[in-house]
Amino acid sequence: MNLLIFAKIFASLAQLVEQLIRNEQVVGSSPIGGSNIITKMKKEFFLYMLLTVLMLIVSLDIYSQTGKVPAFKMVRADGKLFRAHDLPIGKPIIIIYFSPDCTECQKFTEELLNRIDDYWNASIAMVTYLPVAKVKEFVSKYKLNIYPNIFVGTEGNSFFLRAYYNIQLFPFVILFNKDGDLKKIYERDVNLEDLTNRLKAL
């Protein structure tokens, strides 16, 4: 869930609290004390929820701005679980979020493999959300299993990475240095020449 969704929830709860306060003012003139108590409890509950959502917004913003490799996990073509900490240490990291059915992703993969000599010093994690069967087909089509520095898998319907970076278009590429610090995000058109040059400079 991204910040926009949290903001919408926050706004909705704020409106609810405001309405409850207005209702309390109306009910407060009633001789029935029980109504006052119930209304007060409702107001306190929604104020609590409002504060909780606010804290979530702040914590998510801090978390997403750490600039480090997210703690993602994916299932590879062989069915084995692969986690972010399984990536070899001491090497730049490239995360490619893609769809096996995406024409642009297929084209990008072909271009990347044509320049693989420039990428041997990097660990490349290719992550999708589609089923493992699609991952197997993709790995087989491009013979990705022969490249020891390329790890391909699916995060399934957890959508962790997709939500973390609010990914809308594919391929989505993130470059980190050997210490796991974020260096560049390619959200739309991935300039492979620029990515190559940035990687060489790390």
C-alpha positions in Angstrom: 0.0 0.0 0.0 1.5 3.3 -1.0 1.4 6.8 0.5 -1.4 7.9 -1.8 -3.7 5.2 -0.5 -2.8 6.0 3.1 -3.4 9.7 2.5 -6.9 8.9 1.2 -7.6 6.7 4.2 -6.4 9.5 6.5 -8.7 12.1 4.8 -11.7 9.7 5.0 -11.1 9.1 8.7 -10.7 12.8 9.3 -14.1 13.4 7.8 -15.6 10.7 9.9 -14.2 12.2 13.1 -15.5 15.6 12.1 -18.9 14.2 11.5 -18.9 12.4 14.8 -18.0 15.6 16.6 -20.9 17.4 15.0 -23.2 14.5 15.9 -22.0 14.6 19.5 -22.9 18.3 19.7 -26.4 17.5 18.5 -26.8 14.4 20.8 -25.3 16.3 23.7 -28.5 18.3 24.0 -30.5 15.1 24.4 -31.5 14.1 27.9 -30.5 10.5 27.2 -27.0 10.2 28.8 -26.3 6.8 27.1 -26.2 8.4 23.7 -23.6 10.8 24.9 -21.4 8.0 26.2 -21.7 6.0 23.0 -21.0 9.0 20.8 -17.9 9.8 22.9 -16.6 6.2 22.6 -17.1 6.3 18.8 -15.2 9.6 18.6 -12.3 8.3 20.7 -12.2 5.1 18.6 -11.9 7.0 15.4 -9.4 9.4 16.8 -7.3 6.4 17.8 -7.6 5.0 14.2 -6.7 8.4 12.8 -3.5 8.5 14.9 -2.7 5.0 13.9 -3.0 5.7 10.2 -0.8 8.8 10.6 1.9 6.8 12.3 1.7 4.3 9.4 2.1 7.0 6.9 5.2 8.4 8.7 6.8 5.0 9.2 6.2 4.0 5.5 7.7 7.2 4.3 10.8 6.7 6.5 11.0 3.0 5.4 10.8 3.8 1.7 13.4 6.5 1.9 16.1 4.3 3.5 17.8 4.0 0.0 18.8 0.4 0.7 18.0 -2.9 -1.0 14.4 -3.9 0.1 14.0 -7.2 1.9 12.2 -8.8 -1.0 11.8 -12.5 -1.5 10.8 -14.6 -4.6 10.4 -18.1 -5.7 12.7 -19.2 -8.5 12.0 -21.5 -11.5 13.2 -24.5 -9.5 10.7 -23.7 -6.7 13.3 -22.6 -4.2 12.9 -19.4 -2.2 15.3 -16.6 -2.8 15.7 -13.7 -0.5 17.4 -10.3 -0.9 20.1 -11.3 1.5 21.0 -14.3 -0.8 22.5 -11.8 -3.3 26.3 -12.0 -3.3 27.8 -9.3 -1.1 30.4 -6.8 -2.3 28.9 -6.4 -5.8 26.6 -3.8 -7.3 23.0 -4.9 -7.4 20.5 -4.4 -10.2 16.8 -5.2 -9.6 14.6 -5.6 -12.7 10.9 -5.7 -12.0 9.3 -7.2 -15.2 6.6 -9.2 -16.7 7.5 -12.2 -18.9 4.7 -11.3 -21.3 5.8 -7.7 -21.6 7.3 -6.9 -25.1 9.5 -4.1 -23.7 10.8 -6.5 -21.0 11.7 -9.1 -23.6 13.5 -6.5 -25.7 15.3 -5.2 -22.6 16.4 -8.7 -21.6 17.8 -9.4 -25.1 19.7 -6.1 -25.1 21.0 -6.8 -21.6 22.2 -10.3 -22.6 23.9 -8.8 -25.7 26.0 -6.6 -23.3 26.4 -9.2 -20.6 30.2 -8.7 -20.5 29.5 -5.3 -19.0 27.4 -6.8 -16.2 29.5 -9.7 -14.9 30.5 -7.7 -11.8 26.8 -7.1 -10.8 24.2 -9.3 -9.2 21.0 -9.1 -11.2 17.7 -9.9 -9.6 14.8 -10.2 -12.1 11.5 -10.2 -10.2 7.9 -10.6 -11.5 4.5 -11.2 -10.0 3.3 -13.8 -12.4 3.3 -17.6 -11.6 6.4 -19.8 -11.4 5.3 -21.4 -14.7 5.8 -18.1 -16.5 9.2 -17.7 -14.8 10.3 -21.2 -16.1 9.2 -20.3 -19.6 11.1 -17.0 -19.5 14.3 -18.5 -18.0 14.2 -21.3 -20.6 13.5 -18.9 -23.6 16.5 -16.7 -22.7 18.7 -19.5 -21.2 19.1 -17.4 -18.1 20.1 -20.4 -16.0 23.6 -20.3 -17.6 24.3 -16.9 -16.1 25.5 -17.2 -12.5 24.9 -13.6 -11.7 21.3 -13.5 -12.8 18.5 -14.6 -10.4 15.0 -14.8 -11.7 11.8 -15.4 -9.7 8.3 -14.3 -8.7 7.1 -12.5 -5.6 3.6 -13.8 -6.4 0.6 -11.9 -5.1 2.6 -10.4 -2.2 3.4 -7.5 -4.5 6.0 -6.4 -2.0 8.5 -4.8 -4.5 5.7 -3.5 -6.7 4.1 -1.7 -3.8 7.4 -0.6 -2.3 8.3 1.4 -5.4 4.8 1.9 -6.6 5.7 0.3 -9.9 3.3 1.0 -12.8 5.3 0.3 -15.9 7.7 -2.5 -16.9 10.6 -3.0 -17.0 11.4 -1.1 -13.8 15.1 -1.0 -13.0 16.9 -0.1 -9.8 20.7 0.2 -9.4 22.5 -0.1 -6.1 26.2 0.0 -5.3 28.1 -2.8 -3.7 27.1 -1.5 -0.2 23.4 -1.7 -1.2 22.9 2.1 -1.5 20.4 3.2 -4.0 22.1 5.0 -7.0 19.5 5.2 -9.7 15.9 4.3 -10.6 14.6 3.9 -14.1 10.8 4.2 -14.0 9.9 4.5 -17.6 12.3 4.2 -20.5 15.3 2.3 -19.4 18.5 3.7 -20.9 20.8 0.7 -21.1 23.7 2.9 -22.1 23.2 5.1 -19.1 22.8 2.0 -16.8 26.0 0.5 -18.2 28.0 3.7 -17.6 26.7 4.1 -14.1 27.5 0.5 -13.3 31.1 0.9 -14.6 31.5 4.1 -12.4 30.6 2.2 -9.2 
